Amino acid sequence: MNDTMTARWLDSDQQAHWRAFLSGTTRLFERLDRQLRERSGISLAEYEILVRLSEAPGQHLRMAELASSLAHSRSRITHTVARLEAAGAVIRQACPSDGRGVLALLTDGGMRMLVDAAPGHVDAVRGYLVDVASPADFEAVGRVFGATADLLADDS
């Protein structure tokens, strides 16, 4: 028996919701990225790295932890951190407890970059997502994608 015969196909409502999700998330991430680039000169991926580092104890993380927290490949994180390093927002150094590991550290310049970018980014997130949904719907989005992230975390 082939996969076509055993597939659990989506019904028409599920298909419509799935396509709305795909279209909506693609447009949302593109718009958030464009807003950050135009107003702050950084990408959404760079912004998320700055956020993670700002929230970490000592404002630093091992590169592997950073990649895992963002669900990005180590290669992608390395390239993005290199751009932030060139901009003076992040520095990399050997991990003192493990010579094989590399730490990414947020600089004062990186913190200023984040502080400058955050208000516009939060306004965009509110305007394009949070304020569009009812509080119950937004809470449901958090539950669904929290569960999805938990389910897929072991696959990374």
N, C-alpha and C positions, 0 to 999 in steps of 0.2 A: 504494500500500500504506500503511495507517495504522500508527501507532505500536504499537497493540495486537498486530498481527501480527508486528512485528519486535522486540518487547520480549524481553529475556533475563530471564524470570521467575525468581524465587527458588524453589529447591526447598523442601520442607517443613522440613528442618533449617535451611537458611539463613533462612527466614521466622521460625522460632522464635528463632534467635539475634538476628536483627534486632529483633524485638519485645522480647526480653529486654534488648537494648542500650537501646532507646528508653525502656522502663519504668524500667530501672535507673539510667540517667543522669538522667532527670527526677527520680526520687525522691532520688537522691544529691545533686544540686544543690539541691533544695528543702530537704533535711535539713541540708546544710552551711550554707546561707543562714540557716535558722532557728536553728541552733546559734550562729552568729556574732551574729545580732541579739539573741537572748535573753541571751547571756553577755557580749557586748562592745559591743552597741549599734551595730554596723556590718553592712552587707550583704556578701555574698560578692564582689560587684563592687567594693565599696569596699576590701575586704581585698586583693584582687588588685592594685588600683592602688597601695596602700601597699607591697605586696611589690615590685612592679616598680620603684617609686621608690627603695626602700631598697637595691635591688641595683644601681642605675644609678650610674655614676661621678658623684660630686658630689651624689648623691641627687636628681637632677632629670632630666627628659626633656621633649623637645618634645611637645606635645599630640598631634601626628600620629604620632610614634613610639610614644607610649603607646597610642593607639588601635590601631595596627598590631600591637603586641606582645600585645595582648589579643584581637585579632580582633573588635573592637567598632567601631561607627560613631563618627565624630567627634562627632556629636550626642549619642550616649549617653555618651561619655567626658566631654564638656563638662558635661552635667547631673550626672554622678556626681562629677566633680572639684569642681563648684560646691557640692555637699553637703559634701564633705570640707573645702573652703575655709571654709564657714560654721561647721564644727566646729573649725576651727583646726588641722587636720591637714596641710593643703596650702596653699601660696600660688601664685598665678599671676603671672607677670611677662613682659614683652616679652623676646624672645630678643636678647641683646646683639649677636650676629653677624648677625642678620637681623631687622629691625624688624617684619616681617610675622608671624614665628613667635611662639608663646607657649610659655613653659616652665611646667611644673608642678614645684614644689619641695616636698619632704617637710620638714615642720617638726619640731622637737623633740617637740612634742605628738603629731604623726602617728607618729613613731617609737615613742613610749611606747604609743600606741594599738595599734600593730602588735605590739610586744613583749608587751603584755598579752593580746592576742587569739590569738597564735600557738600557745601550748601546747594550748589547748582545740581549736583548729582542727586541729592536727596529730593530736591524739588521735582526733578524729572521722574524719579521712581514713583513719587507720590502722584504726579500728574498722569503718568502713563499706566499705572497699575493700581496702587493702593487706593486712590480716591475713585477709581473706576468701579471697583468691586465693593459690595456690602462688607461690613466687618465679618459676617458669618462666611461669606464666600472667600474672603481673603484668608481667614483662619483655615478653611477647608483646603485651599491651595497649599498652605504651610504643612498641613497634616499629610496630604497626598505626596508632596515632593520630599518631605522628611522621610516618609516611609520608603519612597522610591530610592532616595539616597542611601538609606540604611540597607536596603535589599541589594543594591549594586555595589556597595562599598567593598565587599569581599572580592569582587571581580576585577578590581583595579590593579 
